[in-house]
């Protein structure tokens, strides 16, 4: 193994920032980066020899491949993490615009919400996978969060608490319990998982994830991230009394000043419940 590959792998293993998925993705990206730097002619590098010329070479290589803005931003995030860990933060510009990387396009022209029909759910043969799907629907959870969910830890009567180790970015969060449907889902989850998680004791997370993927595909279910979109749109309607723009409701430009203030407050609430830091991201789920 080349020196840079080895040192970046060791850096990832010593610094367990974020969820397991975040850690895996980061290590995968940095392995790719080390290989690409070698291909670009930068041989014999160590983790502490990162310089602006290396960043520029990588970005130019990626842009020539016409990668999406989201992919570019994810790779820049991994580079900044590397630079921070070796105290070389100043070799990378703080703003991606410096490298000509455009912002993600958050506003979409159509709703990506999907419904989880009882008939479709009934075709899922594994009861733990079915329960994870119900949590995704009722609480807007990400797939990993719903698989790792531990009801004995999470259920706090009027809200659930998600552990940092379950979430994207490794940030714990709270989601309110607002109705009887959610309460019934949690009660069924607790009866199934008892004091454990929705990963049976004889399986690992990776095994349960593969099972989830297989059973949902066999049941004809796809684009299940759309369950989060549906949750966000339901919450928007609850809070504002209006249908979200992505689902056919009025655009921000058609709202009164009072409605716009209400719209902003609703988006801040929904953003927190979904585990995002920026209100802007809600445009993906709600439109604008």
N, C-alpha and C positions, 0 to 999 in steps of 0.2 A: 504494500500500500504506500502511495506517495505521501511525503511528509505533510503536505497541506491537508489532504483528505483525512489522514490520521488525526491531526491536531484539531480539525473542525469537528470530527466525530467525538473526540474527547471533550471538547468545549461543550457540545450538546449534552453529553452524558453527565457533565458536572453541573450544568445549569438547567434545571428542570422548570423553566418558566412556562406558564400556560398549561392548557389541558393536554392530555395524551395525544390527541389528534394534532394540536398545534405543534407539539414537540416533534412528532413524526414528520409533519409537513416541513418544518424548519430544517430538520436534518436532511431530508430528501433534497430540498432546495440547495443547501450548502454543499452537499455532495455533488450536485449538478454544477454548481458554481466552480468548485475546485477542478472538476474535469474540464470545464469550458476554459478556465484560465490556462490550464496546461495546453489545451488545443490551440489557444490564441498565442502561445509562445512564451507564456510566463512560467518558466520552469524553476524548480527549487524554492518555491515560496514557502513561507511559514505563516502561521495564523497572525503573527504580529507584523508582517511585512505588507499589509494592505495599504495601498496608496490611491490617490485620486485617479491616476492613469489606469489602474485596474478596474475601478468602478466605471470609468468612461468606456473602456473597452467592452466590458460586459453589457452595458446599456446599449451601446451601438450594435453589438451582436444580437441582442434581444429584439431591438427595434427593426433590424433588418429581416428578422423572422416574422415580423408583423404580428407579434403577440398582443393579446387584448390588454387594455389598461388595467384591468383587475389582476391579471397575471403579472404584469410589470410591477404593480404596487406591492404584491405579495413578495416578489423577489427582492425589491428594494427594502422591504421590512426586514427580511432575513439578513440582508447585507448590513443594515443599521444595527441589528442585534449583534452580529459578529463584531462590528466595529466597537460597539459599546463594551462588549466583554473583554476586549483586548486594549481598551482605553485609546482607541483611535477614532473617536466620534467625528473629529474635524475633517477626516478625509472624505466624508460624504455630505453633500449639500442637504440642508434640512428640508428643502422644498423640492418635490418631484418635478415641478415645472422647470427647474434648473436644467433637467435632463430632457425636457420636451415630452414628458410623460403626461398625457391629459388626464383630467379627472374622470372618474367613473360617471356614466350616465345613469343617474338615479331615477329620474322620472320615466315611467313607462306608459305606453299608450293603451295598455289593456290589463285586465285583472289576471293575476296568476293564481288566484285562490282555487283550491280544489276541495270538493266535499268527500267525506268518508261515509259512504252509504252502508247500511246494515248488511245488505246482501254481499257487498264487496268484503266487508270485515269478516263476515261469516266464512268466506272462502280461505281465509288465513288459518292454517291448521295448527300453528304453534300458539299456545295461549299466552306465553310471555310476549311474543311479537304483537299479538292482538292488543294486549294491554298497553304496550309502548305506543302503538298507533292511536289509541284513545287518549293517551296523555298528550300526544302531539296535537290532536284535534282540540281538546278542551283547554289546554294551557299554552298553546303556541310554542311548545318545546322543540328544540332541535333534535334530530335523530339520536345523537350520542347521549344527550341529556335524558331522553326518554328510555333509552336502553339501560343506562346506569342508575336510573331513579331508585331511591330507597325510601319508601313511604314512611317507615318508622322515624327516619331522620327529617324528611321534608315536610310532613303534614303538621301544620301549626294551627289547626281549626279554621282560621279565617284567611290563611295564606300558606303558600308553600315556599320553602327555602331550598334553593339549588346550590349544592356544594361547588366550590371553585374548581375542583378536580373533574366535575362533569361538564363544565361549560367551555365554550369557545373563548380563548383569551384568558382562561383561568380566573374569572371574576364571578364571585357568588352573587346571586340576585334573589329578589322576592317577587312572587306572582300572586295576586289576590285570588281567593276562592269566593266567587260572586254568586253562584247559583247551585241548585240542587243537582244538576247534571254533573258538574265538577265534583261535588261531594260524593255522589254515587260512584264516579270513576275512581276517586281516591280510595273509597271503601273497598271496591273490588280489587284495586291494586294491592292494598294492605293484606287482604285475605289471601291473595296469590303469593306475594313476596314475603309476607310476615316480617321478620326482622332483617331480611336480606334485600337484594336489589332485584330488578327484572332480568338479571343474568343468573340462570340456575347455577347452583353450587358446582356442578360438574362441567361447566363451560367457562371459557375465558371471554373477555369482551370481544376479541377478534372473532371467535367462533360464533358468538351470538349475533354479531354484525353480519357475518356471512349468512347465517340462518335467516335473519331479518330480510336481507336482500333476496334470498332465494324464495322465501314464502310470499313476500309482497309481489315479486315478479310472477310467480305461479298464480297468484290471485288476480293478476291483471292490473295491479296498482302501480302507478308511476308518478313522477313529479310530486313526491310527497312533501317536499319543502313548501308546496302550495298550501298545506294545512296551516302553516304559520301566517301565510297571507290571509287565509280565511279568518283566523283568530284576530288578526290586526283589524280587518274590516268590520268584524262583529263589535270589537271594542270601540272602534271609531263611532259606529252607529249608536252604541250604548251611551257614550260620553257626550256626543254632540247632538244626537237626535236626527242626524243626516246620514245618508248613504255616502260612503267614501268616493272621491272622484274616480278612482280606478274601477269602481263597480257601477259607475253611471251617475254619481252624485255631482253636485255643482263644483266647478273649479274654484280655486282660491280667488281668482279675479272677479268672480260673481258674488263673493261674500261681502256682507257689511263689515264695518270695523269691529263690531262686537263679535260677529261670527268668526272673523279672522283670529281674534284673540283666543276664542274658544278652540279653534282649529289648532293653533300653536300649542295650547295647553294639552289637548288630547294627544297630539303627536309626541310631546315630551313624555307623557305617561306611557304610551304604547312603546316608545323606544326603550324605556327602562324595563318594561315587562318582557320585551323580546331580547334584552341583553345587549343593546347597542348603546354607544356613548353619544352618538350624534343624532339629533332630531331629523337631519337631512335624509338619513337612511330610510325613514318611514315612507318616503316617496316611492320606494321600490314596492312597498306593500299597499299603499293607499292612493298613489297618484298625487297629483298636485293641481 
